[in-house]
Amino acid sequence: LGNSFSLIIPLLAFFLATFSMGLPGAPAAIGTFHYAIIVASVPFGIGYADALNYAVLTHLLYFATLIMLSFLTYFLRGAPSGLREVSLHDIFNKIKLN
């Protein structure tokens, strides 16, 4: 975020953005993450464009990490074998047996 070496502003912005994802908002929380980062950054003197860039890059890195871990898991463990349908009755029977 600019030329600042302080870690407090980016961490505060990321914390507020993560917290905002749990709040009800627009469908699929579109823009909630980015808006929270901008709202947390602008009062500290960070420009709107810099705050928006930070929000987009943070969002991109967050999902890129999840996608890469998914690909790594896929290549190490192989393709999924599928899910077996389990009824609620089967779940209760397994609980009773344990």
Summary of the structure (lengths in Angstrom):
residues: 98
radius of gyration: 20.4
end to end distance: 53.5
largest distance: 61.3
contacts: 210
relative contact order: 0.10
helix: 70%
strand: 0%
